[in-house]
Amino acid sequence: MFIPSFTRNKGASDIRYVTKSESTHVEAVRTLLKKYNLTDPTVNVRYWRI
C-alpha cells in the first residue's frame, strides 16, 4: 500500500503535507461542484485518517 510505505521512506511529518494538499484539493473541487450545481460523488466516501 502506498501510504504506509511512503511514511516509512519519508517520515510521518512529510505525509502531513500530502494530506493537507489533498484536503485543499477536495475542498476546491467541492466548491466548484456546488457552484455549478453538480452532484458530489465523494459525499458518502469514507476517508482514511492518518
Residue pairs with C-beta under 8 A, 6 or more apart in sequence:
3 15
3 48
3 50
6 14
6 15
6 18
7 14
7 15
15 50
16 50
19 50
26 42
30 40
30 42
32 38
33 39
33 40
34 40
